[in-house]
Amino acid sequence: MIAQKQHGFADKRAPSERLHYLDDGSGGRGISQLHGWTKGWDRVRCGYAGGVGPDNIGEAIHRATDKGGPNAWLDMESSIRTNEQLDTTKV
């Protein structure tokens, strides 16, 4: 299960190791958030989204690893679509 947070991981409740957390300040609109991602927790899988695409994937990997550690993951959606369909050439 994934819990999406639009304003970082400021939630004071104890994180669950069974739940993945997604930091997406753009709220699914694909607006770049690379410089606004917040630090995740140890031993908890944290994902990052917001404007991640083929043109900035290298920087996104670096920033996500810095904020979320080795278990961080990235969410790309709108930037790898053409005519609202997954475009494997962009992937």
Secondary structure as GFF3:
##gff-version 3
##sequence-region A 1 91
A	DSSP	beta_strand	2	5	.	.	.	ID=ss1
A	DSSP	beta_strand	20	23	.	.	.	ID=ss2
A	DSSP	three_ten_helix	34	36	.	.	.	ID=ss3
A	DSSP	beta_strand	46	48	.	.	.	ID=ss4
A	DSSP	alpha_helix	57	68	.	.	.	ID=ss5
A	DSSP	three_ten_helix	69	71	.	.	.	ID=ss6
A	DSSP	beta_strand	73	74	.	.	.	ID=ss7
A	DSSP	three_ten_helix	78	80	.	.	.	ID=ss8
A	DSSP	beta_strand	81	82	.	.	.	ID=ss9
A	DSSP	beta_strand	85	86	.	.	.	ID=ss10
###
